[in-house]
Amino acid sequence: MGDEDSAVAAATRVVTRGAARARATGATPTLVVSEPPRALTGRKQRRAAARAALALTPAVDAPAPVAAWRLAVKRALDVAGALVGLVLAAPLLVVLALAVKLASPGPVLFGQKRIGQGGRRFTCYKLRTMCADAETRLATDHDLRATYEANHFKLPAHHDPRVTALGRFLRMTSLDELPQFWNVLRGDMSLVGPRPIVEAELGHYGASRDVLLAVKPGLTGAWAVQGRSRIGYPMRARIELDYARSWTLRGDLAIMLRTVGVVLQRRGAY
């Protein structure tokens, strides 16, 4: 077999593996092919074809397949952690629920549609930190909406007029996220994973959105222990995609331990 034939065979194997990997994770494989000039024939044609084959660019961005036992252990940890979290947090949640109810009129919980694993939408729960008509005000206040979108679909509590005084405290201490243990128990989320996002944020991930959606969003994650709101969206997206591509159980445990320190020190909270 000539050099050009070997090159074609090697490139074909690379592309085949990339496509198989994509199918295994639900991603759509895309190839950018450099076609050799039609005027070339014979040996020149074969050499050009070899170069073109090597120029095949698998535009496949997908996480490696994960062993079933790892997924089972991760889910078991999620269930156990969520149950323990809910039991331990129950007395505090009762007190906080009463405080939220007394601080301002409206429901105790705030639910918002987020994008989960495989693109499935679910309701993500938090203790309400804003006034009851927060969503209406965001939709009708054009300046507030523009700031919200320019800031990647979030507003720091100290810049958001909709956030109550109690709400600012809950956000700074991350206590508003305690109800998400219920989301973890239900299977909507994991203890560790990318931040749950709204649908409008998917555009930030471009061709890598399938990577992000291959895993469940998390109550905490690599993004949380590396800066939270202090890091820009492009950096956060890279951190989350790196996690989705190569998460490990040991890494998850390390993130959970680091999260304790981050929460206690209120680093990056908003």
C-alpha positions in Angstrom: 0.0 0.0 0.0 1.4 3.4 -1.0 1.9 6.4 1.3 -1.2 8.1 -0.1 -3.3 4.9 0.4 -2.0 4.6 4.0 -2.9 8.2 4.6 -6.4 7.7 3.3 -6.9 4.6 5.5 -5.6 6.4 8.6 -7.8 9.4 8.0 -10.8 7.1 7.5 -10.2 5.3 10.8 -10.0 8.7 12.6 -13.3 9.9 11.0 -15.1 6.6 11.7 -14.1 6.6 15.4 -15.2 10.2 15.7 -18.6 9.5 14.1 -19.1 6.4 16.3 -18.2 8.4 19.4 -20.8 11.1 18.4 -23.5 8.5 17.8 -22.8 6.9 21.2 -23.5 10.2 22.9 -26.3 11.5 20.8 -24.2 14.2 19.0 -24.4 14.9 15.3 -21.1 14.3 13.5 -20.1 16.9 11.0 -17.2 16.8 8.6 -15.5 19.6 6.8 -14.1 18.0 3.6 -11.5 19.6 1.4 -12.2 18.2 -2.1 -9.2 17.7 -4.5 -9.3 19.6 -7.8 -11.2 17.6 -10.4 -8.6 18.3 -13.0 -6.1 16.0 -11.3 -5.9 12.4 -12.4 -3.8 9.3 -11.9 -1.0 9.5 -9.3 -1.6 13.3 -8.7 -5.3 12.6 -8.1 -4.4 9.9 -5.5 -1.9 12.2 -3.7 -4.4 15.0 -3.7 -7.1 12.6 -2.3 -4.7 11.5 0.4 -4.0 15.1 1.4 -7.8 15.8 1.4 -8.4 12.8 3.5 -5.9 14.1 6.1 -7.7 17.4 6.0 -11.0 15.9 7.0 -11.9 17.7 10.2 -14.2 15.8 12.5 -16.3 18.7 13.9 -17.5 16.3 16.6 -17.5 17.5 20.2 -18.8 14.8 22.4 -17.9 13.3 25.8 -16.4 9.9 25.8 -18.9 7.1 26.6 -19.2 6.5 30.4 -19.3 3.1 31.9 -22.7 2.1 33.3 -21.3 1.3 36.7 -20.0 4.9 37.0 -23.4 6.3 36.1 -25.0 4.0 38.7 -22.6 5.0 41.4 -23.0 8.7 40.6 -26.8 8.4 40.8 -26.5 6.5 44.1 -24.4 9.3 45.5 -27.0 11.8 44.3 -29.9 10.0 46.0 -28.0 9.5 49.2 -26.6 13.0 49.3 -30.0 14.6 48.5 -31.8 12.6 51.2 -29.2 13.5 53.8 -29.3 17.1 52.6 -33.1 17.4 52.8 -33.2 15.7 56.3 -30.5 17.9 57.7 -31.8 21.1 56.1 -35.5 20.5 56.9 -35.6 22.5 60.2 -33.6 25.4 58.6 -35.9 25.3 55.6 -39.0 25.7 57.8 -37.4 28.8 59.4 -36.3 30.2 56.1 -39.8 29.6 54.6 -41.4 31.5 57.3 -38.9 34.3 56.9 -39.5 34.5 53.2 -43.2 34.6 53.7 -43.0 37.4 56.3 -40.4 39.4 54.4 -42.6 40.0 51.3 -45.9 38.8 49.8 -45.7 35.9 47.5 -44.9 32.2 47.4 -42.1 30.7 49.4 -40.5 28.9 46.4 -39.5 30.2 43.0 -39.5 27.8 40.1 -37.9 28.5 36.7 -37.7 26.3 33.7 -34.1 25.1 33.0 -32.5 22.8 30.5 -31.5 19.4 31.8 -29.8 16.3 30.4 -30.7 15.6 26.8 -32.4 19.0 26.5 -35.2 18.0 28.8 -36.9 21.0 30.5 -37.5 20.9 34.2 -38.5 23.3 37.0 -35.5 24.3 39.1 -36.6 25.3 42.6 -35.1 28.0 44.9 -36.3 29.9 47.9 -37.8 33.1 46.6 -35.3 35.9 46.8 -37.2 38.5 44.7 -40.5 40.3 44.8 -43.5 38.3 43.6 -43.8 40.1 40.3 -40.1 39.8 39.4 -40.7 38.1 36.1 -43.2 40.7 35.0 -40.9 43.5 35.9 -38.1 41.9 34.0 -40.3 41.6 30.9 -41.7 45.1 31.0 -38.6 47.1 32.2 -36.6 47.3 29.0 -33.5 48.8 30.7 -33.5 46.0 33.3 -34.0 43.4 30.6 -31.1 44.8 28.5 -28.8 44.7 31.5 -29.9 41.2 32.3 -29.2 39.9 28.8 -25.9 41.8 28.5 -24.8 40.2 31.8 -25.4 36.7 30.4 -28.9 36.3 31.9 -28.2 37.1 35.5 -28.1 40.2 37.7 -26.0 40.6 40.8 -28.3 41.0 43.8 -26.9 44.4 44.7 -27.8 45.7 41.2 -31.2 44.0 41.0 -34.0 46.2 42.4 -36.3 43.1 42.4 -34.2 41.3 45.1 -35.4 41.7 48.7 -33.1 42.4 51.6 -33.6 38.8 52.9 -33.1 37.6 49.3 -29.6 39.2 49.2 -28.7 37.4 52.4 -30.0 34.1 51.0 -28.0 34.4 47.8 -24.8 35.5 49.6 -25.0 32.3 51.8 -26.4 30.1 49.0 -29.2 29.1 51.3 -31.7 29.9 48.5 -30.5 26.8 46.7 -31.4 24.3 49.4 -34.7 23.2 47.7 -32.6 22.0 44.7 -31.8 18.9 46.8 -35.4 17.9 45.7 -34.4 18.4 42.1 -31.4 16.1 42.7 -33.7 13.5 44.3 -36.1 13.6 41.4 -33.3 13.0 38.9 -33.5 16.4 37.3 -30.1 17.4 38.6 -27.0 15.9 40.1 -25.0 16.9 43.1 -22.2 17.9 40.8 -22.5 19.1 37.2 -22.7 22.2 35.0 -24.8 25.1 36.2 -28.5 24.7 35.3 -29.2 27.2 32.5 -32.2 28.7 30.8 -32.8 27.9 27.2 -31.5 31.3 26.0 -28.1 30.5 27.3 -27.6 27.5 25.0 -26.3 29.7 22.2 -23.2 30.4 24.3 -22.1 26.8 23.8 -22.3 26.7 20.0 -21.5 23.4 18.5 -20.6 22.0 21.9 -24.2 22.2 23.2 -24.5 18.4 22.9 -21.6 18.0 25.2 -23.2 20.2 27.9 -26.5 18.4 27.6 -24.9 14.9 27.9 -24.7 15.3 31.7 -27.2 16.5 34.3 -26.8 20.0 35.6 -25.5 20.2 39.2 -26.2 21.7 42.5 -22.5 22.6 42.5 -19.8 22.1 40.0 -16.4 23.0 38.7 -17.7 26.4 37.8 -18.7 27.0 41.5 -15.4 26.2 43.0 -13.4 28.2 40.4 -15.0 31.6 40.8 -18.8 31.4 40.4 -20.0 34.8 39.4 -16.5 36.2 39.4 -15.6 34.5 36.2 -16.9 35.6 32.8 -19.3 33.4 30.7 -16.8 32.2 28.1 -14.4 30.9 30.8 -17.3 29.4 32.7 -18.5 27.7 29.5 -15.1 26.2 29.0 -14.9 24.9 32.6 -18.4 23.3 32.3 -17.6 21.7 29.0 -14.3 20.3 30.3 -16.2 18.8 33.2 -18.8 17.3 30.9 -16.2 15.7 28.7 -14.1 14.1 31.4 -15.9 14.0 34.8 -14.9 11.3 37.3 -16.3 10.2 40.6 -13.2 11.2 42.4 -13.4 14.6 40.8 -17.0 14.9 41.9 -16.1 14.2 45.6 -13.3 16.7 45.4 -15.7 19.4 44.1 -18.2 18.7 46.8 -15.5 19.1 49.5 -14.3 22.3 48.0 -17.8 23.6 47.7 -18.1 23.6 51.5 -15.2 26.1 51.8 -16.5 28.2 49.0 -19.9 28.5 50.5 -18.6 29.2 54.0 -16.3 32.0 52.7 -19.1 33.3 50.3 -16.6 33.4 47.5 -18.2 34.5 44.2 -21.7 34.6 45.6 -24.1 37.2 44.2 
